[in-house]
Amino acid sequence: MSKLLPWLKVKMSPANIETLDLEVVPEESGVYVMLSTRTDYPYPRGNSRVYYIGQAKSLRQRLAQHQKWCRAPIDEPPKPNWHYFRRYEYAAYHGCNVVWLVSKTPRDKEVELLWDFADYYGAKPVANG
């Protein structure tokens, strides 16, 4: 895991979101890191498969949303006023592994992980904008 996430201070094993059994995902709040299964994204200080770092009040609900979009690639442009985020395309087209961490302060933990990533690679993950 250290090869995939050398900037992350916690060792975690990634799970493929397409086949992830959501029952193993905690319902608690926390943060998650999404990684491509096939693409290394170029950053100023190296390549990484990480494309998004997020937080959720319920990890299970949030990862279920990501799982839905990973299983259904986007074939047409989004409809007006439809809640759609381009980060879903990364999972649909580049594959997706995910790691998560339960946190009572998910927003603070997300910011910490974003800063750690940016310090290591010189930029935020591509889908974090």
C-alpha positions as CSV (number, residue, x, y, z in Angstrom):
1,M,0.0,0.0,0.0
2,S,2.8,2.4,0.7
3,K,3.7,2.3,-3.0
4,L,0.2,3.4,-4.0
5,L,-0.3,5.9,-1.2
6,P,3.2,6.9,0.1
7,W,1.9,10.2,1.5
8,L,-0.8,8.6,3.6
9,K,0.3,8.0,7.2
10,V,-2.2,5.1,7.7
11,K,-1.8,1.8,6.0
12,M,-4.9,0.7,4.3
13,S,-5.7,-1.9,1.7
14,P,-7.7,-0.7,-1.3
15,A,-11.0,-2.4,-2.3
16,N,-12.4,-2.3,-5.8
17,I,-15.6,-0.2,-5.7
18,E,-17.3,-2.1,-8.5
19,T,-17.3,-5.4,-6.5
20,L,-17.3,-3.8,-3.0
21,D,-19.8,-5.4,-0.6
22,L,-21.2,-2.2,1.0
23,E,-22.1,-4.2,4.1
24,V,-18.4,-4.1,5.1
25,V,-18.3,-0.3,4.8
26,P,-19.1,1.5,8.1
27,E,-22.1,3.7,8.3
28,E,-20.1,6.2,10.4
29,S,-18.7,9.4,9.1
30,G,-15.2,9.4,7.6
31,V,-13.0,10.1,4.7
32,Y,-12.2,8.1,1.6
33,V,-9.5,8.1,-1.1
34,M,-10.4,7.0,-4.6
35,L,-7.7,5.5,-6.9
36,S,-7.7,4.5,-10.5
37,T,-7.1,0.8,-11.2
38,R,-5.5,1.5,-14.6
39,T,-4.3,5.1,-14.8
40,D,-1.4,7.0,-13.2
41,Y,-2.2,10.7,-13.2
42,P,0.7,13.1,-13.6
43,Y,1.3,15.6,-10.8
44,P,4.1,18.2,-10.5
45,R,6.1,15.9,-8.2
46,G,5.3,12.5,-9.6
47,N,2.5,10.2,-10.7
48,S,-0.3,8.8,-8.5
49,R,-3.4,6.7,-9.1
50,V,-5.3,8.9,-6.6
51,Y,-7.9,11.1,-8.3
52,Y,-10.2,12.1,-5.5
53,I,-10.3,12.6,-1.7
54,G,-13.7,13.0,-0.1
55,Q,-15.6,13.0,3.2
56,A,-19.0,11.8,4.2
57,K,-21.4,11.7,7.0
58,S,-22.1,8.1,6.1
59,L,-19.3,6.3,4.3
60,R,-21.6,3.5,3.3
61,Q,-24.1,5.8,1.6
62,R,-21.5,7.9,-0.1
63,L,-19.5,5.0,-1.5
64,A,-22.8,3.5,-2.7
65,Q,-23.3,6.6,-4.8
66,H,-19.8,6.2,-6.2
67,Q,-20.4,2.5,-6.8
68,K,-23.5,3.3,-8.8
69,W,-21.6,5.6,-11.2
70,C,-18.6,3.3,-11.5
71,R,-20.9,0.6,-12.7
72,A,-22.8,2.8,-15.2
73,P,-20.4,4.7,-17.4
74,I,-21.7,8.0,-18.6
75,D,-22.8,7.7,-22.2
76,E,-24.6,11.0,-22.7
77,P,-24.1,14.5,-21.3
78,P,-25.8,15.3,-18.0
79,K,-29.3,16.7,-18.1
80,P,-29.8,20.4,-17.0
81,N,-30.3,20.8,-13.3
82,W,-29.1,17.2,-12.7
83,H,-26.7,16.7,-9.8
84,Y,-23.7,15.4,-11.7
85,F,-20.0,15.6,-10.9
86,R,-17.2,15.0,-13.3
87,R,-15.3,12.9,-10.7
88,Y,-17.8,10.1,-11.4
89,E,-16.3,9.8,-14.9
90,Y,-12.9,8.9,-13.4
91,A,-14.3,5.8,-11.8
92,A,-16.4,4.9,-14.8
93,Y,-13.6,5.2,-17.4
94,H,-10.4,4.6,-15.4
95,G,-11.5,2.0,-12.8
96,C,-11.7,2.6,-9.1
97,N,-10.3,1.3,-5.9
98,V,-11.2,3.0,-2.6
99,V,-9.8,3.2,0.9
100,W,-11.6,4.7,3.8
101,L,-11.0,5.8,7.3
102,V,-13.7,6.5,10.0
103,S,-13.4,9.9,11.6
104,K,-15.6,11.9,14.0
105,T,-14.4,15.1,12.2
106,P,-14.5,14.1,8.5
107,R,-14.2,17.6,7.1
108,D,-11.0,18.3,9.1
109,K,-9.6,14.9,8.2
110,E,-10.4,15.5,4.5
111,V,-8.6,18.8,4.6
112,E,-5.6,17.2,6.3
113,L,-5.4,14.5,3.7
114,L,-5.7,17.0,0.8
115,W,-2.8,19.0,2.3
116,D,-0.7,15.9,2.8
117,F,-1.4,14.9,-0.8
118,A,-0.6,18.4,-2.1
119,D,2.6,18.6,-0.1
120,Y,3.8,15.3,-1.5
121,Y,2.7,15.7,-5.2
122,G,2.5,19.5,-5.5
123,A,-1.2,19.6,-6.4
124,K,-4.6,18.4,-5.3
125,P,-6.0,15.2,-6.8
126,V,-7.3,15.8,-10.3
127,A,-11.0,15.4,-9.4
128,N,-10.8,17.6,-6.4
129,G,-10.6,20.6,-8.7
